[in-house]
Amino acid sequence: MRKAPLLAALLVACRVAPEEQYEPEVRVPSSWNAPADPGAVAETAWWTTLGPAVTAVVEEALAYNHDLAAAAARVEAAAALARIAGADELPAVGANFGRTLRQDVFIGFPAPSSRSRPWTASLDVAWELDLWGRLAAATRAAEREFEATAADYRAAQHSIAARTVKAWLTWQEARLQQALADETALNFRRNAQLIRDRYEGGRSDALDLRLAETNAASAEALAAFREEERERSSRALEILTGRYPSGEIASVIGLPDLPPPPPAGLPSELLQRRPDLRAQELRLLASDERLYAARAELYPRFALTASGGRLSEELEELSGGSATIYSLLGNVTQPIFQGGRLRAGIDLEDARTRELLASYAGGVLLAFAEVETALAVEEHLADREDRLRDASENAAAARDLAEDRYSSGLTPLITVLEAQRRALNNESEHLTAQRQRLDARVDLHLALGGGFGGESE
């Protein structure tokens, strides 16, 4: 088998002993390419660093999100399937009680026919001797699937926490954008009214009035759009927390301060820390077990069947002087010809294992890319936010100066309108940049896989 770029070959062609398992070996760099603190990744709830409001909404989502509840149910179902698979390794014991009608007809003899209706009570035991480890391999495959589903649940917890924080940040930005748009629309409408008064008093021309009215109408349209964004974002957040989407969620308005960046740990730790990667690895191991079980289908099956009980013509005598019956049967079943079904089953499991191997290699690459990207964009987003903060402050100062100069008759209205537009756009972009930096921090926590220590794991 050819080596994947980051993954050594996983041995699935044969097995020496049923207990042997093949762990995928992954070659990883010794350190991240992007600048990062190599300290240990904290296993505490990372969202608590964003303040009590974020903590409350994430805890609500983890408790009441319906997708997370469905993932928890899938874990219980996988546990049940593992128990079902394990039951095949144990003897099957059953009790039998009943009455049969028996009639013997003698043909060619003068003896009359005989009829009987005996009662029977017996205890039956059946057990397949798992000499080749087929049943044990199927049990281990089900156990690995259960562990993978549990890892899926932890990955869902990570995802729901991150999605909830991002939804909360988007909602808070939408509220701030709406407040900015409402204030701007109010000021523009007030300015338009002042210019109308000046126009009616003969101190301004029709062009200034039209420009002012256009500016005010555009600001009001933007305010309506921002209100729509706030409504959508609030309902999206309510869905994540399991609430009815009424759009009435309440919280203190404002984006939280950006906490210090978390340590990134070592790249080699990522494969065990990320629950989604762990789930893929476990499914690869489960597929390897199923491949072994498919090969064991070619070998003979050994089974033991035993039965013991009582037989009596009368129900009352079943526990007394009735006849004792028993049987012990051992049999060997060897498949000879089944139209290629067993060989096809081996080919099927082999192909599935190779598919999972390729998917796991791709998942590893994607995980490393997510961490590298999240680490790399930190510096760029910080620089962008700083530049937009400076631009917003300068644009606000230019707007105030233009308005003062217009009041003194030193600047045309078109200059004032352009200054107002730039001030609004720069302040709006600065708010978006603040939220994007917080989103990037959430992406980093999610990519690193930290944040669920102790019992949550």
Summary of the structure (lengths in Angstrom):
residues: 457
radius of gyration: 36.7
end to end distance: 34.5
largest distance: 138.2
contacts: 1359
relative contact order: 0.15
helix: 61%
strand: 11%
